[in-house]
Amino acid sequence: MFLKKVVTSTVALGLLTVSVFNNTGLVKADAVEDTQKEIANNKSETDKLLKDIAAANADNIKLQQQISDNTTKIDNLKTDIDNSNKKIKELNGQIESAKVEVNDRTDALKSQLVALQKQAGNTVSGNVYLDFVINSKDFSDLVTRTFTVGKLNQANKEALAAVKEAKDQYASLLDQQEQTKANLQADKTELETKQNDLKEMKAKSDQQQADLNKKIEDNRATLVALQTQYEEAANAVKLAQEKVNVTTTNAESKSENKTSEKASEKANTDSNNNGNSIAKQESVTTDTAISQGDGGSHPVVAGNTYPWGQCTWYVKQVAPWAGNNWGNGGQWGSSAAAAGFRVDHTPAAGAIVVFVPGQSVGGQWTADGAYGHVAYVESVNGGSITISQGGMGFSNPAGPNTQTVSNAGSYIYIHR
């Protein structure tokens, strides 16, 4: 009869506890669970946005490089065009000089004709050269005059031919140079058109990154609100549980008072029947907390809850300001942004660099496709960064393992 009453009281107490908790806590618990799911979804979406930003930033860097290369080509073409203009000016000068020389040679020939005219006297045939020969005094004079006329004709012919040839060469070179200049100008125009297209593409890329960053900021604001909502719901559940505990304690107290007398009688009876009973004790062992990383045991370092031998553990060691609940390496960007840290693509010594899952690490190896990777930036040199890191893939899992990687602007950075 006593056992029946005890069981009845226990069942009644349990029903009371369930009833109280159902009325005050289950709805709150559901709210906590729903909020946790929303927080997880928010972080997942932020991770995706960070990957999108990394991809957009990589494209942006390529566009900027193309614009820079194009600018260099345009500048070189401008220099070539300037040189071509100088050459054209020089050739025009040489052609003008040849024209002057032709005129001078012609004037000289006229002077020679006038001189011969004076020596020949009155013309007989109408040809100055022929009259000069006809009017010779004797055979010897005829030979001399014929030789003189031949020499003058040959000299004038060769001189004029040479000048004309030079003039023709200059004109040909000028045509070639004009064509070269036209080709250079066409190439320059084409590059300038391409340059405008590249700048438009980069402007769109900049806007895309700005939009993605805006979404991340919106996500962070939403996450803050969700975390506040979660804390409120969790506190409500805690208060409901405390009320249940108080109700349970009161019910147990009443039940104990009602059955105390018979319980005492029952205890006396049990004592007589079980004088040789043995008290049971729980054995509690207190081992030192350890973290498994390389298959061995390693003491947990105060303030660092990440597994020993992982990249996250190393970075937390060298950058204690990093959070303890930021997840895998590839998730650190979104977690840090949600925690209020500045996250961007600007490398800086002392920052944490994030490699999203599957991202190339300076073209030397690839971050894990599921977990990503994090490292600590030791220094920055132009477009390269020197990092220190840990991880089971290195000879020294606990770090530091140093490496210099290029394309610094394509990675995500967390700044203190």
ABEGO torsion letter per residue (X at the ends): XAAAAAAAAAAAAAAAAAAAAAAAAAAAAAAAAAAAAAAAAAAAAAAAAAAAAAAAAAAAAAAAAAAAAAAAAAAAAAAAAAAAAAAAAAAAAAAAAAAAAAAAAAAAAAAAAAAAAAAAEBBAAGBAAAAAAAABABAAAAAAAAAAAAAAAAAAAAAAAAAAAAAAAAAAAAAAAAAAAAAAAAAAAAAAAAAAAAAAAAAAAAAAAAAAAAAAAAAAAAAAAAAAAAAAAAAAAAAAAAAAAAAAAAAAAAAAAAAAAAAAAAAAAAAAABAABBBBBBBBBBBBBBBBAAGBBBBBBBGBABBBGBAAAAAAAABAABBAAAEBAAAAAAAAAAAGBBBBABBBBGBBBBBBBGBBBGGABBBBAAAEBBBBBABBBEABBBBBBBEAABABAAOBBBBBBBGAAABBBBBX
